[in-house]
Amino acid sequence: MVPTFKKGDFIIIKRQTEYAVGDIITYIVREENQTYYVTHRIIEKNEDEYITKGDANNREDLQSVKSDDIKGKVLFHK
């Protein structure tokens, strides 16, 4: 998320009832033997899924994010 965040920055997130394009969210990603969290910006909303992209990335993320996987919206960072 450079330049918005730098590696090691502290963020505070809060679960919301709705998320909008432009919100920065933290969500969980589950792959074969791994589970990790990603913090990216919503660039598109489709029904119950969101398309996200890191600010420094040239294109959107390959997988959409389901509402159930969102842990919260970034409210503060330092």
Sequence and secondary structure as in RCSB ss.txt:
>XXXX:A:sequence
MVPTFKKGDFIIIKRQTEYAVGDIITYIVREENQTYYVTHRIIEKNEDEYITKGDANNREDLQSVKSDDIKGKVL
FHK
>XXXX:A:secstr
 TTTS TT  EEEE  S   TT EEEEEEEETTEEEEEEEEEEEEETTEEEEE TT SS  SS EEGGGEEEEEE
EE 
